[in-house]
Amino acid sequence: SLKSKQLSNRLLNRYNDIIVPFDEEVFKQCREAGVDPALAQHIAHLFIRDPLVIFEGAVEEVDDEKQTEHFESIQSTNWQTVRWKPPPPRNDPNDPHIGWRTEFRSMEIQLTDYENSAFTVFIILLTRVILAFDLNLYIPISRVDANMQRAHSRNAAHKGKFFFRRHMAPLEIGDVGYGVKYVSMFSRANGKNGSANSSVTNPDDTSSNNDDEGLDGVSMNRLTAPCATGSDEGNSFEEMTMAEIMSGKGDYFPGLIPLISAYLDYIQVDKATKAKLSSYLEFIEKRANGELVTPATWMR
């Protein structure tokens, strides 16, 4: 039978700071299979409800050892703002390789092709910046929920304030929390085992015991991860306007658009491409600072 249980405080950290229901049996099954607490919590939370869609001929006929239809019937009908997607199974060596994916699903469709292109390009470039510079954009999920509520207010894009991380640089040794062990993409490309940040660990290093658990049940080899909780966590985020988030604030927060511009310089895009991309970034910046109205304001 399907059981629901409130997540215990042992699994709460400074980012997962809200109580969520989860399926106890699914959580136990994931943990016994070696899934870490944070991901096990996420998967078990998906299974608190029965699937919305069941296709004829795809119930008992599905081989769970080779197919993921049953999982996807739950996963694909949970419409969250950001969705984590595991790789589909490869039943043939010639099948295309599809890796782990994250879907950004919060944007609304715009009125013109240009606007849609601008926001699409912006999100793609931002993902590249996060990976290239090993940025940490984590804030507590309760503040993410608050941001979503604030975004529904009239003129929120111009007049509202949203919680956003103050310091985005990779963290230092000694920071702890639910991070992800990895090597920066540019370090891998250069054949190195780590980045300039010595807290980044090599995913191929098996010298540590992955089963040893430390704080909050987190595997010890994840305690110095690049996106982990820092000792200054209480001061790691603040309220900012969209203009500040996009263009920068003070001498401590550079802004997302300047970071994207720096990334384009870093990868040395040609002048024609940069001019096109810069026009999109300028459009986003003007939307954020109020020089250009939002579709909602235009329609009103």
Order of alpha helices (4+ residues) and beta strands (2+ residues): beta-beta-alpha-alpha-alpha-beta-beta-alpha-alpha-alpha-beta-alpha-beta-alpha-alpha-alpha-alpha
